[in-house]
Amino acid sequence: MTTAVLQQELQALEGPWRELHRRGALPYVFLTPTWLRIWWEEFGEGRPLLLLAAHRSQEIIGIAPLMENDGQLSLAGDPNVCDYLDFVLAQGAEEEALSALLDALGQRPWQEVALWGLPEGSPTLELLPRLASAAGYQVHLEREAVAPQMALPASWEEYLESLPGKDRHELLRKLRRLSRVGDHRMERLQQPDEVAAALDEFIHLHRISRPEKAHFMTERMDRFFRRLVVALAEEGAAQLWFLRLAGERVAGLLCFTAPGTLQLYNSGYDPAYGQLAVGLLSKALLIEEAIREGYRRFDFLRGAEPYKYDLGARDRSIYRCLLRRG
């Protein structure tokens, strides 16, 4: 059966794209049309967007969301905000879809294709280097970053036992100290109106927690965050969590959800409570809530910050695959 590749507009692709993403092997929000649309509207800056869709009869089996810039094609997005990127492929048809998309790319003028943000275990990562080499392209694969994560046990007690002795001792000591200061609890917001109403407080905590976070949260980034988080909450894919201490919100966490997985995307805390380690403890207590909710995996997403390893995470790699004409 022939697989045809068509260049399509985002609006026409949104429905089939959502269904393909839902059935795909990589259920990350970064690969949804909602994410791309909002990112593109805020950060596209007039660059041409190239959306290629591989069709088998009436079914779409693969989508390549690309952007063009001075002879380079790359996955549409920005590593500052998009932790993972990839082609969106139907399970069981990955090689067929990639072969068709690669053939279509070969008909276009480019000097380099840069596929960055490919997560470990990606079918693109596993299949495309072989297919591209066979088609005569030069292929360069490199480790780009890490995304620490961990499998979650059935109970908080099992999680604590899984930590190295020193890390477990420090975590429990900090939790006891927090309890002595006042009652604390984790608060989850997931209804779109609740999330929208709490974004001011979350962004404030994000900005004041560290100077580099204040620098990151520009006016345009603020607007992107607000639009994105509310849109994802409407799709049931975003949650805001707060650590409340004696009734006050002292730390906030922005999470994305996928089947069986909770992903920690961003966070902030009030430095007035820094001596109580509320930044770290909010994340530990979030892990406890994830275990209670039945999540099987916790993903800290891109970045090798030390606290992730203190809480038991192990690296999974993110790769960049570069294709050049021979």
PLY file of the C-alpha trace (Angstrom):
ply
format ascii 1.0
element vertex 326
property float x
property float y
property float z
element edge 325
property int vertex1
property int vertex2
end_header
0.00 0.00 0.00
1.35 3.41 -0.99
2.09 5.96 1.72
1.64 9.55 0.56
3.09 12.60 2.30
1.25 15.91 2.14
2.14 19.35 3.42
-0.79 20.51 5.52
-1.92 23.43 7.65
-2.02 23.13 11.42
-5.72 23.88 11.69
-6.60 21.06 9.28
-4.29 18.64 11.08
-5.31 19.31 14.69
-8.03 16.65 14.96
-6.09 13.77 13.34
-2.93 14.90 15.16
-4.65 14.64 18.56
-5.84 11.13 17.78
-2.42 10.07 16.51
-0.75 11.50 19.61
-3.24 9.74 21.88
-2.38 6.38 20.29
1.36 7.00 19.98
4.24 5.65 22.03
5.33 9.09 23.33
2.48 10.79 25.21
4.32 14.04 25.95
2.39 17.33 25.84
5.31 18.86 23.93
4.22 16.77 20.92
0.61 17.99 20.83
-0.87 20.48 18.37
-1.95 22.63 21.32
1.66 23.06 22.43
2.92 23.79 18.91
0.15 26.24 18.10
0.67 28.35 21.22
4.46 28.18 21.01
4.37 29.17 17.34
2.02 32.09 17.92
4.31 33.46 20.64
7.78 32.52 19.37
7.53 31.59 15.69
8.75 35.05 14.63
7.66 34.62 11.05
9.74 31.54 10.29
8.02 29.17 7.84
6.27 26.25 9.53
6.43 22.99 7.59
3.97 20.27 8.63
4.30 17.01 6.73
1.74 14.26 7.24
2.21 10.67 6.07
-1.08 9.16 4.89
-1.86 5.49 4.42
-5.18 5.45 2.60
-7.44 7.63 4.78
-5.30 7.26 7.91
-2.49 9.56 9.05
0.39 7.46 10.40
3.04 10.12 10.93
3.46 13.87 11.33
6.72 15.82 11.07
6.35 19.29 12.66
9.28 21.26 11.25
10.41 24.84 10.83
12.70 26.32 8.19
15.56 28.71 8.84
18.42 29.56 6.44
18.72 26.16 4.79
18.11 24.20 7.97
15.01 22.23 8.85
14.48 21.51 12.53
11.77 20.23 14.80
9.52 23.17 15.65
10.16 24.34 19.19
12.76 25.67 21.59
14.83 23.65 24.08
14.32 26.41 26.65
10.65 25.44 26.93
10.19 22.17 25.00
11.81 19.39 27.00
11.17 16.69 24.38
10.39 16.87 20.67
9.90 14.23 18.01
7.90 13.14 15.02
4.43 11.88 15.96
4.14 8.29 14.75
1.47 5.59 14.81
2.49 2.58 16.88
3.25 -0.36 14.62
3.76 1.86 11.57
6.82 3.82 12.71
9.21 2.58 10.03
6.67 3.01 7.24
5.89 6.55 8.37
9.54 7.53 8.83
10.50 6.13 5.43
7.76 8.13 3.75
8.61 11.32 5.63
12.30 10.89 4.81
11.49 10.46 1.11
9.39 13.63 1.20
12.16 15.57 2.93
14.55 14.48 0.20
12.48 16.43 -2.33
12.99 19.70 -0.47
16.01 22.05 -0.53
17.95 21.96 2.74
21.51 21.60 3.92
20.76 20.09 7.32
17.87 18.57 9.24
18.25 19.02 13.01
16.08 16.72 15.09
16.75 17.76 18.65
15.02 16.80 21.89
14.61 13.12 20.95
13.93 11.16 24.16
15.62 7.86 24.93
13.35 5.10 23.61
12.00 7.20 20.74
11.17 5.15 17.62
12.63 8.01 15.56
15.89 7.69 17.45
15.96 3.94 16.99
14.97 3.79 13.30
15.84 7.03 11.52
19.68 6.84 11.62
19.59 3.51 9.76
16.98 4.69 7.26
18.78 7.98 6.61
22.17 6.29 6.17
20.64 3.86 3.68
19.23 6.85 1.77
22.71 8.36 1.45
22.57 11.03 4.15
25.33 11.74 6.64
24.00 11.06 10.13
25.42 12.52 13.33
23.91 11.44 16.65
24.86 13.07 19.95
23.64 13.20 23.51
22.07 16.62 24.01
20.86 16.58 27.62
19.41 14.37 30.33
15.94 14.02 31.80
16.20 12.37 35.24
13.24 10.20 36.17
12.31 7.17 38.22
9.86 4.33 38.51
7.52 4.80 41.46
6.93 2.01 43.99
3.59 1.12 45.52
4.08 3.09 48.74
5.85 6.11 50.22
7.66 3.81 52.64
9.08 1.78 49.75
10.16 4.99 48.07
12.01 6.15 51.19
13.71 2.76 51.48
14.89 3.05 47.87
16.90 6.21 48.62
20.55 6.00 49.66
20.86 6.19 53.44
22.28 9.71 53.55
19.62 11.12 51.22
16.83 9.38 53.14
18.13 10.69 56.46
18.37 14.26 55.16
14.89 14.17 53.62
13.26 12.85 56.79
15.14 15.37 58.92
13.91 18.24 56.75
10.34 16.92 56.82
10.39 16.71 60.63
11.68 20.26 60.83
8.92 21.48 58.51
6.30 19.73 60.67
7.59 21.46 63.79
7.10 24.88 62.18
3.43 24.35 61.34
0.83 22.23 59.62
1.61 21.60 55.97
-0.22 20.01 53.08
-0.08 19.72 49.32
-2.83 21.43 47.32
-3.67 20.35 43.77
-5.50 22.51 41.23
-6.56 21.00 37.91
-9.83 22.63 36.86
-9.08 25.27 34.20
-10.69 28.12 36.15
-8.81 27.20 39.34
-5.54 26.91 37.44
-6.06 30.25 35.70
-6.84 31.97 39.00
-3.69 30.58 40.67
-1.23 31.36 37.88
-0.42 34.82 39.25
0.75 33.26 42.50
2.66 30.47 40.78
4.50 32.85 38.45
5.28 35.14 41.39
6.84 32.22 43.32
8.74 31.20 40.19
10.14 34.70 39.69
11.23 35.33 43.28
12.82 31.92 43.87
16.01 32.60 41.90
17.40 35.53 39.84
17.80 33.37 36.72
14.13 32.38 36.89
13.13 36.03 37.10
15.28 36.70 34.02
13.68 33.75 32.19
10.10 34.85 32.88
9.93 37.74 30.43
6.65 39.38 29.50
6.39 37.18 26.42
7.26 34.02 28.39
4.67 34.98 31.01
2.03 35.27 28.28
3.08 31.93 26.77
2.90 30.19 30.16
-0.55 31.52 30.94
-2.03 30.59 27.58
-0.37 27.19 27.51
-1.14 26.05 31.04
-4.82 26.97 30.85
-5.17 25.30 27.43
-3.52 22.12 28.71
-5.67 22.18 31.86
-8.72 22.27 29.59
-7.40 19.05 28.04
-6.78 17.46 31.45
-3.00 17.49 30.95
-1.77 20.21 33.37
-1.90 20.59 37.13
-0.71 23.23 39.58
0.44 22.06 43.01
1.22 24.23 46.02
2.87 23.43 49.32
0.87 25.20 52.01
2.57 25.88 55.33
0.31 27.22 58.10
-2.14 28.09 55.33
0.34 30.04 53.18
1.39 28.94 49.70
5.17 28.77 50.07
6.09 26.71 46.98
4.45 25.96 43.65
4.89 23.25 41.03
3.62 23.00 37.46
3.09 19.42 36.31
2.02 17.71 33.13
0.30 14.35 33.07
0.55 11.38 30.75
-0.83 7.86 31.21
0.90 6.49 34.31
3.41 9.36 34.47
3.61 12.67 36.31
6.05 15.19 34.81
7.44 18.11 36.82
7.85 20.98 34.38
8.60 24.03 36.51
8.55 25.24 40.09
9.16 28.14 42.44
9.21 28.94 46.13
9.26 31.86 48.54
12.90 32.45 49.56
11.65 33.74 52.92
11.11 30.04 53.69
14.33 28.90 52.08
15.86 27.79 55.37
13.07 25.21 55.59
14.00 23.75 52.17
10.43 24.21 50.94
11.60 24.00 47.32
13.03 20.51 47.79
10.31 19.34 50.17
7.51 20.43 47.86
8.97 18.10 45.24
9.38 15.23 47.70
5.79 15.66 48.86
4.69 15.79 45.22
6.33 12.38 44.75
4.37 11.13 47.75
1.15 12.41 46.17
2.05 10.81 42.83
2.53 7.45 44.55
-0.80 7.85 46.35
-2.50 8.67 43.04
-1.14 5.49 41.45
1.35 7.00 39.01
4.01 4.50 37.97
6.69 6.96 36.86
7.90 10.41 37.87
9.73 12.46 35.23
11.73 15.52 36.29
12.15 16.42 32.61
15.14 18.17 31.07
18.05 19.26 33.27
20.61 17.75 35.64
19.84 19.76 38.78
21.30 18.03 41.86
18.00 17.87 43.78
16.63 15.42 41.21
19.29 12.88 42.12
18.87 13.60 45.84
15.27 12.48 45.39
16.23 9.24 43.66
16.06 10.00 39.94
18.32 8.41 37.35
19.31 9.87 34.00
17.52 9.12 30.78
19.17 10.71 27.78
17.88 13.23 25.28
19.53 13.12 21.85
20.07 15.30 18.81
20.12 13.69 15.37
21.58 15.72 12.49
21.10 14.75 8.84
23.26 16.27 6.14
23.31 15.68 2.43
26.23 13.48 1.34
0 1
1 2
2 3
3 4
4 5
5 6
6 7
7 8
8 9
9 10
10 11
11 12
12 13
13 14
14 15
15 16
16 17
17 18
18 19
19 20
20 21
21 22
22 23
23 24
24 25
25 26
26 27
27 28
28 29
29 30
30 31
31 32
32 33
33 34
34 35
35 36
36 37
37 38
38 39
39 40
40 41
41 42
42 43
43 44
44 45
45 46
46 47
47 48
48 49
49 50
50 51
51 52
52 53
53 54
54 55
55 56
56 57
57 58
58 59
59 60
60 61
61 62
62 63
63 64
64 65
65 66
66 67
67 68
68 69
69 70
70 71
71 72
72 73
73 74
74 75
75 76
76 77
77 78
78 79
79 80
80 81
81 82
82 83
83 84
84 85
85 86
86 87
87 88
88 89
89 90
90 91
91 92
92 93
93 94
94 95
95 96
96 97
97 98
98 99
99 100
100 101
101 102
102 103
103 104
104 105
105 106
106 107
107 108
108 109
109 110
110 111
111 112
112 113
113 114
114 115
115 116
116 117
117 118
118 119
119 120
120 121
121 122
122 123
123 124
124 125
125 126
126 127
127 128
128 129
129 130
130 131
131 132
132 133
133 134
134 135
135 136
136 137
137 138
138 139
139 140
140 141
141 142
142 143
143 144
144 145
145 146
146 147
147 148
148 149
149 150
150 151
151 152
152 153
153 154
154 155
155 156
156 157
157 158
158 159
159 160
160 161
161 162
162 163
163 164
164 165
165 166
166 167
167 168
168 169
169 170
170 171
171 172
172 173
173 174
174 175
175 176
176 177
177 178
178 179
179 180
180 181
181 182
182 183
183 184
184 185
185 186
186 187
187 188
188 189
189 190
190 191
191 192
192 193
193 194
194 195
195 196
196 197
197 198
198 199
199 200
200 201
201 202
202 203
203 204
204 205
205 206
206 207
207 208
208 209
209 210
210 211
211 212
212 213
213 214
214 215
215 216
216 217
217 218
218 219
219 220
220 221
221 222
222 223
223 224
224 225
225 226
226 227
227 228
228 229
229 230
230 231
231 232
232 233
233 234
234 235
235 236
236 237
237 238
238 239
239 240
240 241
241 242
242 243
243 244
244 245
245 246
246 247
247 248
248 249
249 250
250 251
251 252
252 253
253 254
254 255
255 256
256 257
257 258
258 259
259 260
260 261
261 262
262 263
263 264
264 265
265 266
266 267
267 268
268 269
269 270
270 271
271 272
272 273
273 274
274 275
275 276
276 277
277 278
278 279
279 280
280 281
281 282
282 283
283 284
284 285
285 286
286 287
287 288
288 289
289 290
290 291
291 292
292 293
293 294
294 295
295 296
296 297
297 298
298 299
299 300
300 301
301 302
302 303
303 304
304 305
305 306
306 307
307 308
308 309
309 310
310 311
311 312
312 313
313 314
314 315
315 316
316 317
317 318
318 319
319 320
320 321
321 322
322 323
323 324
324 325
